[in-house]
Amino acid sequence: MSIPNQLASRNHDLEKYIEENLYGYQLKWLTLQSRALGYSRTKIFEAILSDWLSRRSSRERWPKAEIQTARQAMDEFIFRYQDPFLLSLQK
C-alpha cells in the first residue's frame, strides 16, 4: 500500500474511532473547531491527545482505558481552552 493510501486509511480509521467513541458534545465541539480553523477533526484530535499524553506520566496513563483517555483528554482540552475557541467562533 502506498504512503498516501496508508495515510488515507489511517485517517478514515481515526475518523471512525472519533465518531464511535467520543460523546456527542465532544463531536460537536470538534466539528466546530474543524470548520473554524480549517483543519480536519482527526488532526485536531491527534493534537489534543498528544498534548494530554505529554502532560501525564506513563504511570498516570497506564490504568486508563483507551476510550476513557480520549474522552478525558477532550474534556480537559475543551475546558482549558474554552474562552479562546468560543471567541474565535463568534468572529
Secondary structure as UniProt FT lines:
FT   HELIX           3..21
FT   HELIX           24..37
FT   HELIX           41..54
FT   HELIX           58..61
FT   TURN            62..63
FT   HELIX           66..80
FT   HELIX           82..90
//
